[in-house]
């Protein structure tokens, strides 16, 4: 079964996080696209990306610093 792919605007709607914030998360390495279109250079995300972003959102709402979230990701906790 293939996972549905979403553009960043779709991810913003599904997670309630603005695209500017999602682009920041991409730049600092909190999230990564699962694929990129060679033709349009669009970035695509899947359901697991959305779940991870929702977890990041919960941590940010608790004022957990970006650096700590990155550490959790690199340690496989998130």
N, C-alpha and C positions, 0 to 999 in steps of 0.2 A: 504494500500500500504506500502510495506516495503522499508526502505531506504537502499541503497547500502552500504556495509561496505568496508572500505579500510584499508590496512596495512600502517604502518608508512612511508614506502618507497613510496607508492602511494600518500600519503598526501604530502610528500616532493615535488614530481613532480607537483602535482596540485597547490601547494601554492608557489613554488619556495623557500621554506625554507629548509635548510639542515636538515637531520635527527638528527645530533648532537644538533642543536638548538631546534628542536621539543622535543628531549629527555630532554633538559634543561627546556623547558617550562613545561613538565610533572613533573619534579622534584620539581620545584618551585611552582607548583599549578596553572599555568595559564590555562592549558588545562587538560582534563581527557579523557581516553579512554571510549568508550561507552560499550565495552565488552572486555573480554579476553578469549582466548581459554584455556580450562583446559588441553588439551593435549600438545599443543605446547607453551603455555604461550604467544602467540602472542597477541598484543594489536590491537584492531579494532576501527576505527573512522567512523563517518557517514558524510553526507553532511552538517549537521548543525555544526559539528566540523570544517569542512573545511572553512565554512563561518566565524566562530569565529576566526580561525587562520588567515584568510585574514584580518580581522579587526585589530587583534593584530599586524600584519605585517605593516599595514598602520600607526598605532600609533607609532610603533618602528621607522619607517622611518621618523616620525616627532620628534624623540628623546624623546618620552614620556617614563619616567622611568618605569621599571617593577613593582615597588611598586605601582605606580599610576594606572597602568593597572589592577593589582590585586584588588585594591580598587574599581575600576569601576566594575569589575566582581562581587565582593562581594556585591556591592550596586545594582546589577541588571541592570547597565547601559550598560554593554557590553554583 
